[in-house]
Amino acid sequence: MNVVNEVGRRTMMRRAAVFRLLTAAGLAVSAAACSSAPGSAPDTFSVWDPYPQFAGDSEWVRTIEACGAQAGIKIQRQAYDTTDLTNKVLLAAQQRTAPQVLVVDNPVVSTLAEAGVLRSNSDVGLDASASSPNLVAAGTLNGKTYGTPIGANTLALYYNKAVLSAAGVDPASVKDWASLDAALAKVKAAGKKGITFSAIGTEEGTFQFLPWFWGAGAALTDLSSAQAVSALTLWKSWLDQGHAPNSVIGNTQTTSWQEFATGEYAFAENGTWQLQNAKKAGFEYGVIAIPGRTGGTAPAPTGGEFVTVPVQDDKGTESKAAQIATCLTGPDRVLATDTALTYVSAVPSVQEQQVTALPELKVWVEAVRNAKGRTGDNLGTRYPRISQPLWGAVQAALTGAKTPDAALKDAQAAAASAK
């Protein structure tokens, strides 16, 4: 999605809607998702995307049309809100009117693939090899990849230069959890506020917790591991010591950013989508990667879309659709699109072009290179049944209802028993 501060809040709503539709329709969709009669390839291809903010004269639309012309196809583009797009694709697949090319939020790819809505890359000749493997993983299910990432965004730590300077903290000294804790203690001693983030009891809270969870070495297949407990204990300690406000329990990424924008906080965990807001904040800021427990850059979850090929009756149509998808994500065309979306490119060579043009993106490129898809590790549609207990555990621990250890043990039991 293009406005990723809504990725957390809406992902579970999208998934729930998807599952309701699948259940109501009694599908797998199988190979019935087509929009042309067998043996006939249409002259006009439908391309659906989740970017209603881009008008017909935008760089994005010009790029789609150029890729269609290159394949000898006229493009009919339709844009929908992200939630509406997923629902409409599922219904279109049932009615045999699916678009030839679909641009869809990366956590939804595995759901659509499992439902039989999408063709795998190997089936249609779509090549995702130019994209970073860690980003491609979000579209991989049972050994097959569906689509190619068009770009990505993720999380890092914004910091207020004046607050850190007054506290005698060099942001370059923050290399791991211990050095971050030390920095927060100095900020508090200097009379300022430490760090704000989103721990709300929705997918958005899980999204923000995952860098610390993964940065501790934890895995989503074992929510109660010692590594997972250490991550939740870290967050709880920040509230107990006054390094983070109690408001994080209800913060979205938007309200968390609003706290940081007051100029009183040293750090805020947030994403690339806040770069323009950061420039308007009225104070000097910087960005550092979220540190892993013992150092290095913690893996953060990825936001962003995949360009995919829905199932058609005609193999020639699918092949042409794959050509258009390859064009849209190719290194020679994707830079303008990623720039418009405030995305870091999925293509390493294009990432370098972005950093050359805008050096402040270097931190974000590094974060994306270390990022992970939430549905990766072959979790696919199991992810929502893991994420919900996880955000519940975070809420229980931060409110003091349970210890981090007990909260995560309960979460693991719930995830293991969920159907």
WOUR-V891336 format. One line per field, one symbol per residue. ss: DSSP state (@ for helix, = for strand, . for the rest). psi: psi as a letter, one per 30 degrees, with the letter a starting at -180 (. if undefined). burial: I if it has 9 or more other ideal C-beta (glycine too) atoms within 8 Angstrom, else O. Layout:
BEGIN
ss: ???
psi: ???
burial: ???
END
This chain:
BEGIN
ss: ...@@@@@@@@@@@@@@@@@@@@@@....@@@...........======.........@@@@@@@@@@@@...======..@@@@@@@@@@@@@......=====@@@@@@@@@...=..@@@@......=.@@@@@@@==..==..==..==.======@@@@@@....@@@...@@@@@@@@@@@@@...====......@@@@@@@@@@@@@...=..=...@@@@@@@@@@@@@@@...=.@@@@...@@@@@@@@....=======@@@@@@@@.....====..=.....=...=.=.====.=....@@@@@@@@@@@@@@@....@@@@@@@...=..=@@@@@@@@@@.@@@@@@@@@@@..=.......@@@@@@@@@@@@@@@@@@@@....@@@@@@@@@@@@@@..
psi: lfjfffeeefeeeeeeeeeeeeeefhlkfbggilgllkgkklfkkkkklhiffjlfgleeeeeeeeeeeeggkkkjkkklkeeeeeeeeeeeeeghgklekkjkkeffeeeeeefgfkklefefgkjgfflkefeeffgkkhfkkjakkflllalajkljeeeeeffhkjfffjfaeefeeeeeeeeefgglkdkkakgliafeeeeffeeeeeffglkffifgleeeeeeeeeeeeeeefgfklfffegklfeeeeeeeffgfkelkjalffgeeeefgfglkllkllkklegllkkkllklllkkljlklekeeeeeeeeeeeeefglffffeeeeeeghkklfjeeeeeeeeeeifffeeeeeeefglkkegaggebffeefeeeeefeeeeeeffgelleeeeeeeeeeeeffk.
burial: IOOIIIIIIIIIIIIIIIIOIIOOIOIOIOOIIIIIOOOOOIOOIIIIIIIOOIOOOIIIIIIIIIIIOOIOIOIOIIIIOIIOIIIIIIIIIIOIOIIIIIIIIIIIIIIIIIIIIIIIIOOIOIOIOIIIOIIIIIIIIOOIIIIIIIIIIIIIIIIIIIIIOOIOIOIOOIOIIOIIIOIIIIIIOIOIIIIIIIIIOIIIIIIIIIIIIIIIOIOIOIIIIOIIIIIIIIIIIIIOIOIIOOIIIOIIIOIIIOIIOOIOIIIIIIIIIIIOIIOOIOOOIOIIIIIIIOOOIIIIIIIIIIIIIIIIIIOOIIIIIIIIIIIIIIIOIIIIIIIIIIIIIIIOOIIOIIIOOOOOIOIIIIIIIIIIIIIIOOIIIOIIIIIIIIIIIIIIIIOOOIOIOOIIIIIIOIIOOOO
END
